[in-house]
Amino acid sequence: MGSGEKLALCHIRRHGFCCKLEAPCAFLIAEGIARPMNYSLISKELRPIAEKVEARQRISETDALTLYSSSDLNALGMIANVVREQKNGNYATYIHNRYINYSNICILSCQFCAFAAKKRDAHAFEYAIDEIIRVVSDALHLGVTEVHMVGGLHPTLKKDWYLQLLRELRALDPDLHIKAFTAIEVRHLAQRVFRMPIRDTLETLREAGLGSITGGGAEIFDPAVRDTICRGKETAAEWLDVHRTWHEMGGRSTCTMLYGHIETPAHRVDHLRQLRQLQDETGGFAGFVPFAFEPQTTILSHIKRVSAFEQLRNLAVSRIYLDNIDHLTAYWVSLGLPLAQVSLSYGVDDLHGTILEEKIFHMAGATTPQQQSVAALEHTIREAGREPVQRDSFYRHLSASGRNGAKPESAADSAELACA
């Protein structure tokens, strides 16, 4: 049947349902044609925003605050889902990757962080290059396409250590994507280790094998909030400048937000505004990954962890507001896989990947698993009514045969590897 005949079977404008089955039209969703909203299910105060979204018009900061103040979670999900389907159809993606936290030794002492340590602390750790190469080599046999690597601002590691690590990782497999270093790590390397301008530092890292930089360290951009939760860390302008520089060099990155601590909805909206503004300027952000704060083992442990309701609301508002960033990731390490599954109806189109041995959130008190199998992620996506697709580091869909034409892993094999 041709596409015209398929369209003829559907009440596109009136209902978005198949005429005979009265079910959502899979063809329309797959083509990125979002189902029209049922405005009778949307409250009066949200309808003007819903109309903007359906017409693919940009919402304002005032609109975003209205969304954050709404308790109509179903309406928020409905509006966010329109954006999701406009951009990504019915697909939900994941990446087959391996996390490496090479060291938690750090010169900073951020108040919110339970990961960082001083050299003499009992929980301090530092992996040798050969240890890192061994675990990544083992992961390559399981089919990973990306290594995701971040650490603390180490006081004594030298320039040659970082460059040798990147070169040896690239030598393992030239097709392995190396996603590494937060903006604050890049600034640390530029100022204290390489003693070079940020652009030259990034170019040197790229020549050694760096494929993209990570989005971590953004936290909340408001200076008063940063002074309370991460005093001494880079400013919002400095974080944005590293990503701007990388984008101007032709690179891509992700962006993040740490929420659920002392920030207000206005702080969140301002954070999103600055991300959207930089994306307007560079177009270099491939996806947005918000994280809920884990207070349990930090000095902010008196703060109550955000509810599932608030996490879904934040994801939905983020999807609606960030109209120029194509992908929204639900970080299952933070949400837990069941809530991440629900989030696929609240604007999310990606469940991140196979994060073996995640440390940062778990050292802060997260009780989620440290890994998920590919089979589990695909089952989770299918059960939510979405179509699972493995992606690469830039959210591009990979073929069913896997990377380099390799045979897809079996369910038994995939149980050995975690995804994030």
Secondary structure, 3 states (H helix, E strand, C coil): CCHHHHHHCECCCCCCEECCCCCECHHHHHCCCCCCCCHHHCCCCCHHHHHHHHCCCCCCHHHHHHHHHCCCHHHHHHHHHHHHHHHHCCEEEEECEEEEECECECCCCCCCCCCCECCCCCCCCECCHHHHHHHHHHHHCCCCCEEEEECCCCCCCCHHHHHHHHHHHHHHCCCCEEEECCHHHHHHHHHHHCCCCHHHHHHHHHHHCCCEECCCCCCCCCHHHHHHHCCCCCCHHHHHHHHHHHHHCCCCEEEEEEECCCCCHHHHHHHHHHHHHHHHHHCCEEEEEEEECCCCCCCCCCCCCCCHHHHHHHHHHHHHHCCCCCEEECCHHHHCHHHHHHHCCCCCCEEEEECCCCCHHHHCCCCCCCCCCHHHHHHHHHHCCCEEEEECCCCCECCCCCHHHCCCCCHHHHCCCCEC
